Amino acid sequence: MESGNKLLTLAQAAELSACSTKTLRRAIDAGELATVRLGQSAKSDRIHAADLDAWWQRSRYVPPPMPVFPKAPFMGPLVSDVDERLQKLLATKRTKSAARTATVHRRK
């Protein structure tokens, strides 16, 4: 980014930073980004290019390092209670939907 004494509007600074003007306004309100007010309204706020560049360098996101998990040997498929119950249901040829259908027919 071009540094110097150039003053940028929030829209220009947002375009250079590839972010929203709301993001810049939040940084200004939090005291992270310095502005110069040329008039009486917030629309007259200007940002020095050097201040914008310094804020951008400070606020860059650095992802945390990825954890490394130890590799465990494959032990084979695990049999759970659900698998055993399913085998029992299939052996009796009675499933939950069949039981539900029988209950519905009895109510009529």
C-alpha positions as CSV (number, residue, x, y, z in Angstrom):
1,M,0.0,0.0,0.0
2,E,1.2,3.5,-0.7
3,S,2.3,5.3,2.4
4,G,2.7,9.0,2.7
5,N,0.6,11.9,3.8
6,K,-2.3,10.9,1.6
7,L,-5.7,11.0,3.4
8,L,-8.3,8.4,2.4
9,T,-12.0,8.3,2.9
10,L,-13.5,5.2,4.6
11,A,-14.8,3.9,1.3
12,Q,-11.3,4.3,-0.3
13,A,-9.6,2.6,2.7
14,A,-12.1,-0.2,2.7
15,E,-11.5,-0.8,-1.0
16,L,-7.8,-0.9,-0.5
17,S,-8.1,-3.2,2.5
18,A,-10.6,-5.5,0.7
19,C,-13.0,-5.1,3.7
20,S,-16.3,-3.4,4.5
21,T,-16.6,0.2,5.7
22,K,-18.3,-1.3,8.8
23,T,-15.2,-3.2,9.6
24,L,-13.2,0.0,9.5
25,R,-15.8,1.9,11.5
26,R,-15.6,-0.9,14.2
27,A,-11.8,-0.6,14.3
28,I,-12.1,3.2,14.7
29,D,-14.7,2.8,17.5
30,A,-12.5,0.3,19.3
31,G,-9.5,2.7,19.1
32,E,-7.5,0.3,16.8
33,L,-7.4,2.7,13.8
34,A,-6.7,6.4,14.0
35,T,-8.7,8.9,12.0
36,V,-8.7,12.6,11.3
37,R,-12.0,14.4,11.3
38,L,-12.1,17.3,8.7
39,G,-15.7,18.4,9.4
40,Q,-18.3,17.9,12.1
41,S,-19.8,14.6,11.0
42,A,-18.5,11.1,10.9
43,K,-18.7,11.2,7.1
44,S,-15.7,13.6,7.1
45,D,-13.4,11.1,8.8
46,R,-10.2,10.5,6.9
47,I,-7.5,7.8,7.4
48,H,-3.8,8.2,6.8
49,A,-2.5,5.5,4.4
50,A,0.3,4.7,6.8
51,D,-2.1,4.2,9.7
52,L,-4.3,2.0,7.5
53,D,-1.2,-0.1,6.6
54,A,-0.1,-0.4,10.2
55,W,-3.6,-1.5,11.3
56,W,-3.8,-4.0,8.5
57,Q,-0.5,-5.5,9.5
58,R,-1.6,-5.7,13.2
59,S,-5.0,-7.3,12.4
60,R,-3.9,-10.0,10.0
61,Y,-5.3,-13.3,11.0
62,V,-2.8,-16.0,11.8
63,P,-4.4,-19.5,12.1
64,P,-3.2,-21.6,15.1
65,P,-1.1,-24.6,14.2
66,M,-3.0,-27.8,13.5
67,P,-2.7,-30.4,16.3
68,V,-0.9,-33.6,15.3
69,F,-2.7,-36.8,16.5
70,P,-0.7,-40.0,17.0
71,K,-1.7,-42.7,14.5
72,A,-3.4,-45.7,16.1
73,P,-3.3,-49.1,14.4
74,F,-6.6,-50.3,12.9
75,M,-8.2,-52.8,15.1
76,G,-11.1,-53.8,12.8
77,P,-14.7,-53.0,12.9
78,L,-16.4,-52.6,16.2
79,V,-19.7,-54.3,17.0
80,S,-22.0,-52.1,18.9
81,D,-25.3,-52.7,20.7
82,V,-27.1,-51.2,17.7
83,D,-25.7,-53.9,15.4
84,E,-26.7,-56.7,17.8
85,R,-30.2,-55.3,18.2
86,L,-30.5,-55.0,14.4
87,Q,-29.5,-58.6,14.0
88,K,-32.1,-59.7,16.6
89,L,-34.8,-57.7,14.8
90,L,-33.9,-59.2,11.5
91,A,-33.9,-62.7,12.9
92,T,-37.4,-62.3,14.3
93,K,-38.5,-60.5,11.1
94,R,-40.2,-57.9,13.3
95,T,-39.0,-54.3,12.9
96,K,-40.1,-51.1,14.5
97,S,-42.1,-50.1,11.4
98,A,-44.0,-53.5,11.5
99,A,-44.8,-53.0,15.2
100,R,-46.0,-49.4,14.4
101,T,-48.2,-50.7,11.6
102,A,-49.7,-53.3,13.8
103,T,-50.4,-50.7,16.5
104,V,-52.1,-48.4,13.9
105,H,-54.3,-51.1,12.6
106,R,-55.4,-52.0,16.1
107,R,-56.6,-48.5,16.8
108,K,-59.0,-48.4,13.9
